[in-house]
Amino acid sequence: MIILSVDYGDARTGIAVCDKMQILASPVTVIHESYEPKVIAKIKEIISEKKPELIVVGLPVNLMYKALKNELGIDLNSLKG
């Protein structure tokens, strides 16, 4: 199963993908963008290219493991094709 991970942040968003055997995760890109529609458009491009079966979105936390925001700040439904 190909898994795509999204490390969403206010200034940049990291994208990684694992191999089909789920042994090795490799970085794909860092999106240096804070404008949400552009970030989502780029994530959609990567989803179309990599065709993951599962997408994992990281929750930003501080060093005390408290969420930095009450919610992610983006509408995950907007990533659906």
Secondary structure, DSSP 8 states (H G I E B T S, - for coil): --EEEEE--SS-EEEEEE-TTSS-EEEEEEE----HHHHHHHHHHHHHHH--SEEEE---B-TTS-BSSSS-SS-GGGG--
